[in-house]
Amino acid sequence: MRDSDSAGIARSTMQEHAVSGPLRVLTLNVAHGRKDALNQVLVSRDVIERNLAEVAALLRGASADVVALQEADGPSRWSGGFDHVSVLAGQATYPWHLRASHAKTWLFESGTALLSRSPFTDRLDHSFRPSPPSMTKGLTLGQVAWRPDGDARPIYVDIVSVHLDFSRESVRKQQVAEMAKILSDRTHAMIILGDLNSEWSGRDSIVTELAHRCGLQVYQPLADDLGTYRSSGRRLDWVLISDELEFLHHEVLQHAVSDHHAVVADIGLKAVSADAPARARTVPRCAG
């Protein structure tokens, strides 16, 4: 289905398609389909199509319920002239997808996206304040219904795909503040995935800032074997989850389909937080 198709589906129908059991999520910066080439402008459409077919094969193998993509292109002259997100959704058999174009010119249309096995019960997207000379970045949010224990009554989870600026810490700080403000009225369980262009350690870590502002946790924040940026081994791609959730599994996939590695995680609902769905409806997640 296209971006708008889920908007007309009744909430009861969406509940029928709720994810059951652990919620598997995956995040990947798809690098405009160029794989590890220097620039997508130098790559032919045929090669970009083959590169995306490799990404789709990775997604099929990972079997995530929801996939977050960054540097995901709509029809763009610089990357083959076709909608990469729609192609990936079709080839990896995801019936629902959302795409937001945060940067758009005559040459390109690029941003963040979500692919899902189940309908989105809510959505929003936001482009951060322009920060030239860097391309404008932003986020896409899609909410899904989830039955963590197979119970008939689902809870709702906000899943966010986000990409932050690569060049300046000051811009990333502003983007995190902007994101927290945009998400400050969200009250459901939350999972934020994406390329944050920041590591956990350091005085000005953007990852720790985001975790603090929105009450989120990450998997083994100080681990030294979870690098995601292939050329440097730095951990730039993250999965952050709200406090009533827990990591059941977390893995960096070593497939060379982009200049970033994909991260996949299985998420459960903490048994000690059986009241979390009710609490989540009244307590905002992020401090704006």
Secondary structure as GFF3:
##gff-version 3
##sequence-region A 1 288
A	DSSP	three_ten_helix	5	8	.	.	.	ID=ss1
A	DSSP	alpha_helix	11	16	.	.	.	ID=ss2
A	DSSP	beta_strand	19	20	.	.	.	ID=ss3
A	DSSP	beta_strand	23	29	.	.	.	ID=ss4
A	DSSP	three_ten_helix	31	33	.	.	.	ID=ss5
A	DSSP	three_ten_helix	40	42	.	.	.	ID=ss6
A	DSSP	alpha_helix	45	62	.	.	.	ID=ss7
A	DSSP	beta_strand	66	73	.	.	.	ID=ss8
A	DSSP	three_ten_helix	77	79	.	.	.	ID=ss9
A	DSSP	alpha_helix	84	91	.	.	.	ID=ss10
A	DSSP	beta_strand	96	104	.	.	.	ID=ss11
A	DSSP	beta_strand	109	116	.	.	.	ID=ss12
A	DSSP	beta_strand	122	127	.	.	.	ID=ss13
A	DSSP	beta_strand	138	147	.	.	.	ID=ss14
A	DSSP	beta_strand	155	163	.	.	.	ID=ss15
A	DSSP	alpha_helix	169	182	.	.	.	ID=ss16
A	DSSP	beta_strand	189	195	.	.	.	ID=ss17
A	DSSP	alpha_helix	206	214	.	.	.	ID=ss18
A	DSSP	beta_strand	216	217	.	.	.	ID=ss19
A	DSSP	beta_strand	237	242	.	.	.	ID=ss20
A	DSSP	beta_strand	245	253	.	.	.	ID=ss21
A	DSSP	beta_strand	262	269	.	.	.	ID=ss22
A	DSSP	three_ten_helix	271	273	.	.	.	ID=ss23
A	DSSP	alpha_helix	276	280	.	.	.	ID=ss24
###
